Structures are given as structure tokens and as C-alpha cells.
Amino acid sequence: MYAAPAAVFVLLLFVVPLLLVGQMSASEWPLLQGSRGINLPDNYAGIADDRLFWPAVGFTLKYTLIVVVVLLVLAMGMALLVQERRRGVGFLRTAYFLPVSLGLASASLLFWGFYSPQIGPIDPLLEWLGITDEPIRWIGTPNMALFSSIVLVVWKFAGFFMLILMVGLQSIPNEVYEAARVDGASKVQSFFRITLPLLRPSIALCLIISITGSLLAFDQFFILTNGGPDNSTTTVVMMIYREAFRRFDLGSAAALSVVVLLVLLIINIAQFRYLRRGADE
């Protein structure tokens, strides 16, 4: 009975929608008309035929790889910087974590304003400093649009991953470092042979969250670039949105959603095994 409310919650908001998506993916299902019957496997076969599918997959993987690496490296440096209590550390922790409190959609709108040549402060500042002679097209070319989106995401989430890694760092006993110091280990050796191995669970958690979030990226690209220029920043989730609410084809959107779900399951199972192996060791 204690578990009944949670079970009802999961049933209504997860299991039932999941079954409905599965039904949609196997049916011809226009958005405004409802199901027209089973058409399996047409929706799944049509995914690879979409000319935007493979570019969207490639861009999503490229974005995920860059964001995950940059986020983890930066968050690790920030966590090492603020793990010990000393003057000014409290301010730095707050400053690093503050962007996390802002919603991703709000942050995307904020950065859209920053990058705007009409209202943004960045271009006038660069011109005043003599760095550029004309406004930079921050989201006007594929590479700059990707770079600008990555800057937004790193600014928004670096503090969150810093917090996870900082907690992991603080859980490592000081006696371990003292023993290593007595044995003549340098700080670099201690970091690679003590800190990183003992941080394995925290790093695995960061990987799970960052990879899943990056593969499901939508808000920042929808608001900041709208998939442009020339569909160069269209992600897989943006394709799901396009199929459902621009082409009004819930069947194709559901089929693509099922494929994305299966890919995420495989990736997360692999990462959980890595996390369990690290805990056992």
C-alpha cells in the first residue's frame, strides 16, 4: 500500500504513454485524425529514407562527444579548485552553480540575446576593443552555431557536474593521499592513480547524465538556431518534433522515438555495467 501511489504514478505517466507510443509507431497516425490502422514496418523503414536523418544523427553524436568531454574536463578542474575550504571558495562555488538554477529555455533565450547583432552586448564590446571590425555571425554558420550552442550548454551545466565531482572528491579519505605522499608520489601521480580511480562512480554518473542529456538535446537548438543554418544543427529529437508537429505524422515521430529510446537503453546499460564494475573493484 505504501508503494501504491508511486506505482500508479509510474503506470499512468510512464508505462501507459510508452505503450501508446509503441502503438503509434506501428500505425498510420495523423496528428489531427487518430489511428488509421497498422502499417508496420512502414514507419520504421521510412526513418532511414529521410534525407535529414543521417546528418541529424551525425550532428547529434558530434555534439554529444564534444559537450561530454568539455563538460567533464571543465567540471573536474572547477571541482579541484573549490573542494577545500579557504577564503573565497564559497563565492566561487555559488558563482559556478548559479547558472544551474536557470531553466535551459530561459538560458537559450538569454544567449540568443547575447549573440544578436542588434541587441547583444558581445559584438559592440569586441568592436570597441578593436578585436573585430564587424558583427560576428555567432549562429549564422554551421561551425559557429555549434560552438555557440556548446558555450551555452557548458555555461549552464558545468556547475552541476562540478557539484557531483566535488562531493566525490570530498569523500576520498585524506589518509590515502598522505600515504601516497609518504611513498614519494607526486601530485600528478596521486591524481591519476588515486583520485581518478576513486572518482569512478562519480565520473560514471556524470557520463550517464551528460550523454543522455546531449543525445536528447532540443531546447537550446530549437530556440537558439531552430536547426539552422541549412539544417546543420538539427538533432534527432528536433526531427521527432518536426515529424509530429510540422508534418503532423505521429506514427513516424513515435517510430523515431522508439529507436532513440532503444539506443539510450543500450548506452545506459553499458554505462551502468561500467559503474557496477567500478564499485565492485
C-alpha positions as CSV (number, residue, x, y, z in Angstrom):
1,M,0.0,0.0,0.0
2,Y,2.9,2.3,0.7
3,A,4.2,1.7,-2.8
4,A,0.8,2.1,-4.5
5,P,0.9,5.9,-5.1
6,A,4.3,5.6,-6.8
7,A,3.2,2.5,-8.8
8,V,0.1,4.4,-10.0
9,F,2.3,7.4,-10.9
10,V,4.7,5.2,-12.9
11,L,1.8,3.4,-14.6
12,L,-0.1,6.5,-15.7
13,L,2.9,8.7,-16.6
14,F,5.4,6.2,-18.0
15,V,4.0,2.7,-18.8
16,V,0.7,3.8,-20.5
17,P,2.4,6.6,-22.6
18,L,5.2,4.1,-23.5
19,L,2.6,1.5,-24.7
20,L,0.8,4.3,-26.6
21,V,4.0,5.4,-28.4
22,G,4.6,1.7,-29.3
23,Q,1.1,1.5,-30.8
24,M,1.6,4.8,-32.7
25,S,4.9,3.6,-34.1
26,A,3.3,0.6,-35.7
27,S,0.3,2.6,-37.1
28,E,-0.6,5.3,-39.6
29,W,-1.5,8.0,-37.1
30,P,-2.0,11.6,-38.4
31,L,-1.9,14.1,-35.6
32,L,-5.4,15.5,-36.0
33,Q,-7.2,12.4,-37.2
34,G,-6.1,9.5,-35.0
35,S,-5.2,6.0,-35.9
36,R,-5.9,4.7,-39.4
37,G,-4.7,1.2,-38.7
38,I,-1.5,-0.8,-38.5
39,N,1.2,-0.1,-41.2
40,L,4.1,-1.9,-39.6
41,P,7.0,-1.7,-40.6
42,D,6.5,1.4,-42.8
43,N,7.2,4.0,-40.1
44,Y,10.5,2.3,-39.2
45,A,11.5,1.7,-42.8
46,G,10.9,5.4,-43.6
47,I,13.3,6.6,-40.9
48,A,16.5,5.9,-42.8
49,D,14.9,7.2,-46.1
50,D,14.6,10.7,-44.6
51,R,17.4,12.8,-46.1
52,L,17.9,14.6,-42.8
53,F,18.1,11.5,-40.6
54,W,21.8,10.6,-41.0
55,P,23.0,14.2,-40.9
56,A,21.0,14.7,-37.7
57,V,22.5,11.5,-36.3
58,G,26.0,12.6,-37.2
59,F,25.5,16.1,-35.7
60,T,23.9,14.7,-32.5
61,L,26.9,12.3,-32.0
62,K,29.4,15.1,-32.8
63,Y,27.7,17.5,-30.4
64,T,27.5,14.8,-27.7
65,L,31.1,13.9,-27.9
66,I,32.3,17.5,-27.7
67,V,29.9,18.5,-24.9
68,V,30.7,15.5,-22.7
69,V,34.4,15.9,-23.0
70,V,34.4,19.7,-22.4
71,L,31.9,19.4,-19.6
72,L,33.8,16.7,-17.7
73,V,37.2,18.3,-18.1
74,L,36.0,21.7,-17.0
75,A,33.9,20.4,-14.2
76,M,36.8,18.4,-12.9
77,G,39.0,21.5,-12.9
78,M,36.3,23.5,-11.1
79,A,35.8,20.8,-8.5
80,L,39.5,20.5,-7.8
81,L,39.6,24.3,-7.4
82,V,36.8,24.5,-4.8
83,Q,37.0,21.2,-3.0
84,E,38.9,22.6,0.0
85,R,37.6,25.3,2.3
86,R,39.5,28.5,2.1
87,R,38.8,32.2,1.6
88,G,36.7,32.9,-1.5
89,V,35.8,29.3,-2.1
90,G,32.2,29.8,-1.0
91,F,31.8,32.6,-3.5
92,L,33.3,30.5,-6.3
93,R,31.0,27.6,-5.5
94,T,28.0,29.8,-5.7
95,A,29.1,31.5,-8.8
96,Y,29.8,28.2,-10.6
97,F,26.5,26.7,-9.5
98,L,24.3,29.7,-10.1
99,P,23.6,29.1,-13.9
100,V,22.1,25.7,-12.9
101,S,19.2,27.4,-11.3
102,L,18.2,29.0,-14.7
103,G,16.0,26.9,-17.0
104,L,17.5,25.7,-20.2
105,A,14.9,27.5,-22.3
106,S,15.5,30.8,-20.4
107,A,19.2,30.4,-20.8
108,S,18.8,29.8,-24.5
109,L,16.8,33.0,-24.9
110,L,19.4,34.8,-22.8
111,F,22.2,33.7,-25.1
112,W,20.2,34.4,-28.2
113,G,20.1,38.0,-27.0
114,F,23.8,37.9,-26.3
115,Y,24.6,36.7,-29.8
116,S,22.1,39.0,-31.5
117,P,23.9,41.7,-33.6
118,Q,21.0,44.1,-33.0
119,I,20.6,43.9,-29.2
120,G,23.5,41.8,-28.0
121,P,26.4,43.3,-26.0
122,I,29.1,40.9,-27.3
123,D,29.7,42.4,-30.8
124,P,29.8,46.0,-29.6
125,L,32.2,45.1,-26.9
126,L,34.5,43.3,-29.4
127,E,34.4,46.2,-31.8
128,W,35.1,48.7,-29.1
129,L,38.2,46.6,-28.0
130,G,39.3,46.5,-31.6
131,I,39.1,42.7,-31.9
132,T,36.6,42.8,-34.8
133,D,35.5,45.3,-37.4
134,E,32.0,43.9,-37.9
135,P,29.5,41.8,-36.1
136,I,30.3,38.1,-35.8
137,R,27.7,35.6,-37.1
138,W,27.5,33.6,-33.9
139,I,24.7,31.4,-35.2
140,G,25.0,32.2,-38.9
141,T,27.4,29.4,-39.9
142,P,27.3,25.7,-39.0
143,N,30.6,25.7,-37.1
144,M,29.8,28.9,-35.2
145,A,26.2,27.7,-34.4
146,L,27.7,24.6,-32.9
147,F,30.3,26.5,-31.0
148,S,27.8,29.0,-29.7
149,S,25.4,26.2,-28.5
150,I,28.2,24.4,-26.8
151,V,29.2,27.5,-24.9
152,L,25.6,27.9,-23.7
153,V,25.4,24.3,-22.5
154,V,28.8,24.3,-20.8
155,W,27.9,27.6,-19.0
156,K,24.6,26.1,-17.9
157,F,25.6,22.7,-16.7
158,A,29.3,22.8,-15.7
159,G,28.4,23.8,-12.2
160,F,26.1,20.9,-11.8
161,F,28.7,18.3,-12.7
162,M,31.2,20.2,-10.6
163,L,29.0,19.6,-7.6
164,I,28.8,15.9,-8.3
165,L,32.6,15.6,-8.7
166,M,33.3,17.8,-5.7
167,V,31.2,15.5,-3.5
168,G,33.1,12.6,-4.8
169,L,36.4,14.3,-4.1
170,Q,35.4,15.1,-0.6
171,S,34.5,11.5,0.1
172,I,38.1,10.4,-0.6
173,P,39.9,9.9,2.7
174,N,42.9,12.2,3.3
175,E,44.8,9.3,4.7
176,V,45.1,7.8,1.2
177,Y,46.8,11.0,-0.1
178,E,49.1,11.1,3.0
179,A,50.2,7.5,2.5
180,A,50.9,8.3,-1.2
181,R,52.9,11.4,-0.2
182,V,55.0,9.3,2.2
183,D,55.7,6.8,-0.6
184,G,57.0,9.7,-2.7
185,A,54.1,10.1,-5.1
186,S,53.8,13.5,-6.8
187,K,50.5,15.4,-7.1
188,V,50.1,14.3,-10.7
189,Q,50.7,10.6,-9.8
190,S,48.2,10.9,-6.9
191,F,45.6,12.4,-9.3
192,F,45.9,9.7,-11.9
193,R,46.4,6.7,-9.6
194,I,44.2,7.7,-6.6
195,T,41.8,10.5,-7.4
196,L,40.5,9.3,-10.8
197,P,40.1,5.6,-9.8
198,L,38.2,6.5,-6.6
199,L,36.1,9.0,-8.5
200,R,35.0,6.3,-10.9
201,P,31.4,6.2,-9.6
202,S,31.0,10.0,-9.8
203,I,32.5,10.1,-13.3
204,A,30.2,7.3,-14.4
205,L,27.2,9.2,-13.1
206,C,28.3,12.4,-14.9
207,L,28.8,10.4,-18.1
208,I,25.3,8.9,-17.8
209,I,23.6,12.2,-17.3
210,S,25.7,14.2,-19.8
211,I,25.5,11.6,-22.6
212,T,21.7,11.1,-22.2
213,G,21.1,14.8,-22.0
214,S,23.2,15.5,-25.1
215,L,21.6,12.8,-27.2
216,L,18.2,14.3,-26.2
217,A,19.2,17.9,-26.9
218,F,16.3,20.0,-28.1
219,D,15.7,23.3,-26.3
220,Q,18.9,25.1,-27.0
221,F,18.9,24.3,-30.7
222,F,15.2,24.9,-31.1
223,I,15.4,28.4,-29.5
224,L,19.0,29.4,-30.5
225,T,19.3,28.1,-34.0
226,N,16.0,26.5,-34.9
227,G,18.0,23.7,-36.5
228,G,19.8,26.1,-38.9
229,P,21.6,27.3,-40.8
230,D,20.5,24.9,-43.6
231,N,19.5,22.2,-41.0
232,S,23.1,21.9,-39.9
233,T,22.2,21.9,-36.2
234,T,19.1,19.7,-36.5
235,T,19.2,17.0,-33.8
236,V,17.4,13.7,-33.7
237,V,14.9,15.0,-31.1
238,M,14.2,18.0,-33.4
239,M,13.4,15.5,-36.1
240,I,10.8,13.9,-33.8
241,Y,9.3,17.3,-33.2
242,R,9.3,18.1,-36.9
243,E,7.6,14.8,-37.8
244,A,4.9,15.2,-35.1
245,F,4.1,18.9,-35.2
246,R,5.1,20.1,-38.6
247,R,4.3,17.1,-40.8
248,F,1.6,16.0,-38.4
249,D,2.7,12.4,-38.6
250,L,2.7,10.9,-35.1
251,G,3.4,7.4,-36.4
252,S,6.8,8.4,-37.9
253,A,7.6,10.5,-34.8
254,A,6.8,7.6,-32.5
255,A,8.9,5.2,-34.5
256,L,11.9,7.5,-34.3
257,S,11.2,8.0,-30.6
258,V,11.3,4.2,-30.1
259,V,14.6,4.0,-31.9
260,V,16.1,6.7,-29.7
261,L,14.8,5.0,-26.6
262,L,16.4,1.7,-27.6
263,V,19.7,3.4,-28.3
264,L,19.6,5.2,-24.9
265,L,18.8,1.9,-23.2
266,I,21.8,0.2,-24.7
267,I,24.2,3.1,-23.9
268,N,22.9,3.4,-20.3
269,I,23.1,-0.4,-19.7
270,A,26.7,-0.3,-20.8
271,Q,27.4,2.7,-18.5
272,F,25.7,1.1,-15.5
273,R,27.8,-2.1,-16.0
274,Y,30.9,0.2,-16.0
275,L,29.7,1.8,-12.8
276,R,28.9,-1.5,-11.1
277,R,32.3,-2.9,-12.1
278,G,34.0,0.2,-10.6
279,A,32.0,-0.2,-7.4
280,D,33.0,-3.9,-7.1
281,E,36.6,-3.1,-7.6
